[in-house]
Amino acid sequence: MKRIERKLFQIGDEIRALQEAERLAQEELIYHQHLNDDAQRDAAVSGSPIDRADARETASDVDRFERHLGKLRTQRERLEAKRQRLLHRLGN
């Protein structure tokens, strides 16, 4: 097996792992978005300092998961581009 072919298999495995990590991060993000919606509503209705602090914390969790998901997508897209370049080289 050529070196390029081995590299393609390795990249394929890495892409699949990143896709699974993206799926899990997306599910976590949805969970945190629901918690954040509830916390923001509670903070708006009660005006309690504890509820406002909870709302800030849940909003930061949502931001953190959105950044994490964005990084995973960027990594996967880079690997997919690299795979395309290798496939092009293999075809020549």
PyMOL commands that place a pseudoatom at each C-alpha (Angstrom):
pseudoatom trace, name=CA, resn=MET, resi=1, chain=A, elem=C, hetatm=0, pos=[0.000, 0.000, 0.000]
pseudoatom trace, name=CA, resn=LYS, resi=2, chain=A, elem=C, hetatm=0, pos=[1.326, 3.411, -0.946]
pseudoatom trace, name=CA, resn=ARG, resi=3, chain=A, elem=C, hetatm=0, pos=[2.124, 6.038, 1.634]
pseudoatom trace, name=CA, resn=ILE, resi=4, chain=A, elem=C, hetatm=0, pos=[-0.636, 8.295, 0.253]
pseudoatom trace, name=CA, resn=GLU, resi=5, chain=A, elem=C, hetatm=0, pos=[-3.200, 5.526, 0.641]
pseudoatom trace, name=CA, resn=ARG, resi=6, chain=A, elem=C, hetatm=0, pos=[-2.181, 4.920, 4.259]
pseudoatom trace, name=CA, resn=LYS, resi=7, chain=A, elem=C, hetatm=0, pos=[-2.410, 8.638, 4.926]
pseudoatom trace, name=CA, resn=LEU, resi=8, chain=A, elem=C, hetatm=0, pos=[-5.899, 8.716, 3.349]
pseudoatom trace, name=CA, resn=PHE, resi=9, chain=A, elem=C, hetatm=0, pos=[-7.076, 5.922, 5.656]
pseudoatom trace, name=CA, resn=GLN, resi=10, chain=A, elem=C, hetatm=0, pos=[-5.645, 7.737, 8.665]
pseudoatom trace, name=CA, resn=ILE, resi=11, chain=A, elem=C, hetatm=0, pos=[-7.302, 11.014, 7.665]
pseudoatom trace, name=CA, resn=GLY, resi=12, chain=A, elem=C, hetatm=0, pos=[-10.591, 9.186, 7.108]
pseudoatom trace, name=CA, resn=ASP, resi=13, chain=A, elem=C, hetatm=0, pos=[-10.426, 7.804, 10.641]
pseudoatom trace, name=CA, resn=GLU, resi=14, chain=A, elem=C, hetatm=0, pos=[-9.642, 11.248, 12.050]
pseudoatom trace, name=CA, resn=ILE, resi=15, chain=A, elem=C, hetatm=0, pos=[-12.543, 12.795, 10.126]
pseudoatom trace, name=CA, resn=ARG, resi=16, chain=A, elem=C, hetatm=0, pos=[-14.958, 10.172, 11.458]
pseudoatom trace, name=CA, resn=ALA, resi=17, chain=A, elem=C, hetatm=0, pos=[-13.738, 10.793, 15.017]
pseudoatom trace, name=CA, resn=LEU, resi=18, chain=A, elem=C, hetatm=0, pos=[-14.212, 14.539, 14.574]
pseudoatom trace, name=CA, resn=GLN, resi=19, chain=A, elem=C, hetatm=0, pos=[-17.698, 14.002, 13.148]
pseudoatom trace, name=CA, resn=GLU, resi=20, chain=A, elem=C, hetatm=0, pos=[-18.623, 12.004, 16.231]
pseudoatom trace, name=CA, resn=ALA, resi=21, chain=A, elem=C, hetatm=0, pos=[-17.122, 14.660, 18.507]
pseudoatom trace, name=CA, resn=GLU, resi=22, chain=A, elem=C, hetatm=0, pos=[-19.131, 17.291, 16.604]
pseudoatom trace, name=CA, resn=ARG, resi=23, chain=A, elem=C, hetatm=0, pos=[-22.317, 15.295, 17.032]
pseudoatom trace, name=CA, resn=LEU, resi=24, chain=A, elem=C, hetatm=0, pos=[-21.751, 14.970, 20.767]
pseudoatom trace, name=CA, resn=ALA, resi=25, chain=A, elem=C, hetatm=0, pos=[-20.830, 18.650, 21.131]
pseudoatom trace, name=CA, resn=GLN, resi=26, chain=A, elem=C, hetatm=0, pos=[-23.970, 19.636, 19.198]
pseudoatom trace, name=CA, resn=GLU, resi=27, chain=A, elem=C, hetatm=0, pos=[-26.109, 17.562, 21.567]
pseudoatom trace, name=CA, resn=GLU, resi=28, chain=A, elem=C, hetatm=0, pos=[-24.404, 19.150, 24.575]
pseudoatom trace, name=CA, resn=LEU, resi=29, chain=A, elem=C, hetatm=0, pos=[-24.927, 22.589, 23.064]
pseudoatom trace, name=CA, resn=ILE, resi=30, chain=A, elem=C, hetatm=0, pos=[-28.655, 21.934, 22.641]
pseudoatom trace, name=CA, resn=TYR, resi=31, chain=A, elem=C, hetatm=0, pos=[-28.851, 20.845, 26.278]
pseudoatom trace, name=CA, resn=HIS, resi=32, chain=A, elem=C, hetatm=0, pos=[-27.045, 23.977, 27.466]
pseudoatom trace, name=CA, resn=GLN, resi=33, chain=A, elem=C, hetatm=0, pos=[-29.184, 26.206, 25.240]
pseudoatom trace, name=CA, resn=HIS, resi=34, chain=A, elem=C, hetatm=0, pos=[-32.320, 24.832, 26.907]
pseudoatom trace, name=CA, resn=LEU, resi=35, chain=A, elem=C, hetatm=0, pos=[-30.845, 25.420, 30.347]
pseudoatom trace, name=CA, resn=ASN, resi=36, chain=A, elem=C, hetatm=0, pos=[-29.827, 28.917, 29.306]
pseudoatom trace, name=CA, resn=ASP, resi=37, chain=A, elem=C, hetatm=0, pos=[-33.315, 29.722, 27.998]
pseudoatom trace, name=CA, resn=ASP, resi=38, chain=A, elem=C, hetatm=0, pos=[-34.800, 28.714, 31.341]
pseudoatom trace, name=CA, resn=ALA, resi=39, chain=A, elem=C, hetatm=0, pos=[-32.165, 30.605, 33.329]
pseudoatom trace, name=CA, resn=GLN, resi=40, chain=A, elem=C, hetatm=0, pos=[-32.601, 33.792, 31.274]
pseudoatom trace, name=CA, resn=ARG, resi=41, chain=A, elem=C, hetatm=0, pos=[-36.372, 33.619, 31.707]
pseudoatom trace, name=CA, resn=ASP, resi=42, chain=A, elem=C, hetatm=0, pos=[-36.031, 33.044, 35.465]
pseudoatom trace, name=CA, resn=ALA, resi=43, chain=A, elem=C, hetatm=0, pos=[-33.616, 35.967, 35.788]
pseudoatom trace, name=CA, resn=ALA, resi=44, chain=A, elem=C, hetatm=0, pos=[-35.938, 38.271, 33.856]
pseudoatom trace, name=CA, resn=VAL, resi=45, chain=A, elem=C, hetatm=0, pos=[-39.003, 37.302, 35.875]
pseudoatom trace, name=CA, resn=SER, resi=46, chain=A, elem=C, hetatm=0, pos=[-37.535, 37.189, 39.372]
pseudoatom trace, name=CA, resn=GLY, resi=47, chain=A, elem=C, hetatm=0, pos=[-34.756, 39.752, 39.130]
pseudoatom trace, name=CA, resn=SER, resi=48, chain=A, elem=C, hetatm=0, pos=[-32.971, 37.814, 41.860]
pseudoatom trace, name=CA, resn=PRO, resi=49, chain=A, elem=C, hetatm=0, pos=[-29.172, 38.224, 41.986]
pseudoatom trace, name=CA, resn=ILE, resi=50, chain=A, elem=C, hetatm=0, pos=[-28.841, 34.439, 42.229]
pseudoatom trace, name=CA, resn=ASP, resi=51, chain=A, elem=C, hetatm=0, pos=[-30.951, 33.943, 39.098]
pseudoatom trace, name=CA, resn=ARG, resi=52, chain=A, elem=C, hetatm=0, pos=[-28.985, 36.619, 37.242]
pseudoatom trace, name=CA, resn=ALA, resi=53, chain=A, elem=C, hetatm=0, pos=[-25.701, 34.934, 38.211]
pseudoatom trace, name=CA, resn=ASP, resi=54, chain=A, elem=C, hetatm=0, pos=[-27.086, 31.593, 37.043]
pseudoatom trace, name=CA, resn=ALA, resi=55, chain=A, elem=C, hetatm=0, pos=[-28.136, 33.196, 33.745]
pseudoatom trace, name=CA, resn=ARG, resi=56, chain=A, elem=C, hetatm=0, pos=[-24.631, 34.576, 33.202]
pseudoatom trace, name=CA, resn=GLU, resi=57, chain=A, elem=C, hetatm=0, pos=[-23.122, 31.187, 33.940]
pseudoatom trace, name=CA, resn=THR, resi=58, chain=A, elem=C, hetatm=0, pos=[-25.412, 29.294, 31.581]
pseudoatom trace, name=CA, resn=ALA, resi=59, chain=A, elem=C, hetatm=0, pos=[-24.834, 31.883, 28.836]
pseudoatom trace, name=CA, resn=SER, resi=60, chain=A, elem=C, hetatm=0, pos=[-21.095, 31.385, 29.186]
pseudoatom trace, name=CA, resn=ASP, resi=61, chain=A, elem=C, hetatm=0, pos=[-21.606, 27.600, 28.923]
pseudoatom trace, name=CA, resn=VAL, resi=62, chain=A, elem=C, hetatm=0, pos=[-23.466, 28.107, 25.642]
pseudoatom trace, name=CA, resn=ASP, resi=63, chain=A, elem=C, hetatm=0, pos=[-20.690, 30.358, 24.329]
pseudoatom trace, name=CA, resn=ARG, resi=64, chain=A, elem=C, hetatm=0, pos=[-18.057, 27.820, 25.349]
pseudoatom trace, name=CA, resn=PHE, resi=65, chain=A, elem=C, hetatm=0, pos=[-19.811, 24.958, 23.554]
pseudoatom trace, name=CA, resn=GLU, resi=66, chain=A, elem=C, hetatm=0, pos=[-20.373, 27.089, 20.450]
pseudoatom trace, name=CA, resn=ARG, resi=67, chain=A, elem=C, hetatm=0, pos=[-16.644, 27.873, 20.313]
pseudoatom trace, name=CA, resn=HIS, resi=68, chain=A, elem=C, hetatm=0, pos=[-15.772, 24.221, 20.878]
pseudoatom trace, name=CA, resn=LEU, resi=69, chain=A, elem=C, hetatm=0, pos=[-18.120, 23.124, 18.104]
pseudoatom trace, name=CA, resn=GLY, resi=70, chain=A, elem=C, hetatm=0, pos=[-16.651, 25.744, 15.768]
pseudoatom trace, name=CA, resn=LYS, resi=71, chain=A, elem=C, hetatm=0, pos=[-13.124, 24.483, 16.439]
pseudoatom trace, name=CA, resn=LEU, resi=72, chain=A, elem=C, hetatm=0, pos=[-14.166, 20.901, 15.744]
pseudoatom trace, name=CA, resn=ARG, resi=73, chain=A, elem=C, hetatm=0, pos=[-15.780, 21.940, 12.461]
pseudoatom trace, name=CA, resn=THR, resi=74, chain=A, elem=C, hetatm=0, pos=[-12.679, 23.873, 11.429]
pseudoatom trace, name=CA, resn=GLN, resi=75, chain=A, elem=C, hetatm=0, pos=[-10.453, 20.873, 12.178]
pseudoatom trace, name=CA, resn=ARG, resi=76, chain=A, elem=C, hetatm=0, pos=[-12.734, 18.557, 10.201]
pseudoatom trace, name=CA, resn=GLU, resi=77, chain=A, elem=C, hetatm=0, pos=[-12.908, 20.944, 7.246]
pseudoatom trace, name=CA, resn=ARG, resi=78, chain=A, elem=C, hetatm=0, pos=[-9.112, 21.209, 7.145]
pseudoatom trace, name=CA, resn=LEU, resi=79, chain=A, elem=C, hetatm=0, pos=[-8.771, 17.440, 7.151]
pseudoatom trace, name=CA, resn=GLU, resi=80, chain=A, elem=C, hetatm=0, pos=[-11.382, 17.126, 4.418]
pseudoatom trace, name=CA, resn=ALA, resi=81, chain=A, elem=C, hetatm=0, pos=[-9.438, 19.622, 2.290]
pseudoatom trace, name=CA, resn=LYS, resi=82, chain=A, elem=C, hetatm=0, pos=[-6.235, 17.697, 2.942]
pseudoatom trace, name=CA, resn=ARG, resi=83, chain=A, elem=C, hetatm=0, pos=[-7.983, 14.474, 1.957]
pseudoatom trace, name=CA, resn=GLN, resi=84, chain=A, elem=C, hetatm=0, pos=[-9.110, 16.089, -1.305]
pseudoatom trace, name=CA, resn=ARG, resi=85, chain=A, elem=C, hetatm=0, pos=[-5.546, 17.180, -2.078]
pseudoatom trace, name=CA, resn=LEU, resi=86, chain=A, elem=C, hetatm=0, pos=[-4.263, 13.670, -1.423]
pseudoatom trace, name=CA, resn=LEU, resi=87, chain=A, elem=C, hetatm=0, pos=[-6.990, 12.138, -3.572]
pseudoatom trace, name=CA, resn=HIS, resi=88, chain=A, elem=C, hetatm=0, pos=[-6.061, 14.507, -6.360]
pseudoatom trace, name=CA, resn=ARG, resi=89, chain=A, elem=C, hetatm=0, pos=[-2.380, 13.502, -6.033]
pseudoatom trace, name=CA, resn=LEU, resi=90, chain=A, elem=C, hetatm=0, pos=[-3.333, 9.844, -5.984]
pseudoatom trace, name=CA, resn=GLY, resi=91, chain=A, elem=C, hetatm=0, pos=[-5.358, 10.271, -9.163]
pseudoatom trace, name=CA, resn=ASN, resi=92, chain=A, elem=C, hetatm=0, pos=[-2.411, 11.756, -11.069]
for i in range(1, 92): cmd.bond("trace and resi %d" % i, "trace and resi %d" % (i + 1))
show_as sticks, trace
zoom trace
